[in-house]
């Protein structure tokens, strides 16, 4: 059975921190089996970062702004607390 976690946040992020967090999502013992993650997050420099993640691969790019930052994670046995800690939410 799949789980879905969606979070909205006005928090501004450092690009390097987002990239590092995406690299860590492969840790199934810590986060559960993450099958897909995507998001649009505001950066501290005023840009917006769009990302997509599937196991072993992530795509990060700049994109259009949204009214707030958003993050969605899909998987099984998801550790929501660990994910929120990873992204500083």
N, C-alpha and C positions, 0 to 999 in steps of 0.2 A: 504494500500500500504506500502510495506516494504522499509526502507532506509538502506543504507550500508555506513559506514565510514571506510576508511582504511588509516592508517598513518604509515610512516616509520620514525625512529628516531635513531640517534647515541647516544642519551643521555643514561647515566647509571643511574640505579635506585637502591633504597634501597628495599630489599625484603619486609620489613614491610609496606612500603608505597604502594606497589602493592597489598598486601593482604588487606590493609585497603580500597583501592580504589574499589576492587572487592566487598567488603562488602557493599559499598555505592550504587552500581548499582541498587539495588532494589528500590531506591527512584524515583518512576515514575514521580512525580511532578517536580523534578529537572532535570532528564536526559531523560525523555521520557520512553516508554515501551521497555526496552532492552530485547530482546529475546535470544540473543547469543552474546558472546564476546570471542575472543581468541587472543593469542599473544605469541610472543617470544621476551623477553626483556633482555638486558645485565644488570648485577648487578655490583655494585661498587666493589665487591670482586672478580670479574673476571668470575664468573659463569653466566650461562644463565638460565633464568626462563621461563618455558612454562606454560601457563594457559589456562583454558577453563571455561566459565561461562554460566550458564543458570539460570533463576530466582530462587533464594533461594539456589543455590548450585554453588560452584566453586571448581575446581581442580587445584592445583598448584604443579609443580614438576620441578626438574632440568633436563636440557636436553642439546643436542648438540648446539654448537654455530652456528650463522648465520652471514651473512655479515653486517647486521644492525638490529636494533630492529624493530619489526612490531606489529601492533595492529589492529584488525578488530572488528567492532561493528555492529550488525544487530538489527533492531527494527522498531518501529513506533514513529512518532513525536519526533525524536531524537534531543536533544539540543546539537549540536556539540560543541559550545563554552564551555558549562559546562563540557562536557566530556574531552575536551582538558585541561581545568583547573584542573580537577580531577587528570589527569595523568601527569600534569606538562609539557604539550607539547605546 
